[in-house]
Amino acid sequence: MPCIVCGKEHVNVYSKIAPINGGQPEIRAYCQHCFITTFGEDDPMVIEIRAMQKENREKQISEKIARDMQQLRTHFRFKIEELIARNPRFSFESYEFIYASLTRAVHDMKPDPQTRGRHASAAELVRACEQQARHAWGDNARAHAQSLGFSTSSDIRDIVFYLVENGCLGRRKDDNRADFDGLPFFTSI
Ligand SMILES: [Zn+2]
């Protein structure tokens, strides 16, 4: 049964319309996109679809972060330990946190056709840091981030630029230290 709105074959949402004069209810098929645009965000099934999308997205991010952390602990361990030896301000866990947040920040981005990389802005990264902390440490998120050396967006800037200066992170021409100034990081609690 194709989508009743756009005609696409990949339908996955069905809506039962009860006929006014009794009898068999009419079943209408929608693709997910058309169902949401037809019934709107307040529809209970749309709310369910959104929750499922969010859960799937979080699952994908968590799996990607787990793979990246594995890489960090194996292939990049030596390099990170060298950085820590030269500047003990941040710990191995601090680097894990920043790389996990970077993975989270670029998750929904399409690769840049020029660099074939995905690049988060300062604001996107700082926002992802807070999300990653909340996801990983829940109620203890802010305190734990602080224990790793991240109290403000300037601390995030410092580790990012330390990584950039040491060739561990790519830099674009328009990246600026000032971009990190005063960005909201756990300011709402
Ligand atoms: Zn459709």
Boltz pocket constraint, residues with backbone or C-beta under 6 A from the ligand:
constraints:
  - pocket:
      binder: B
      contacts: [[A, 3], [A, 4], [A, 5], [A, 6], [A, 7], [A, 8], [A, 30], [A, 31], [A, 32], [A, 33], [A, 34], [A, 35]]
      max_distance: 6.0
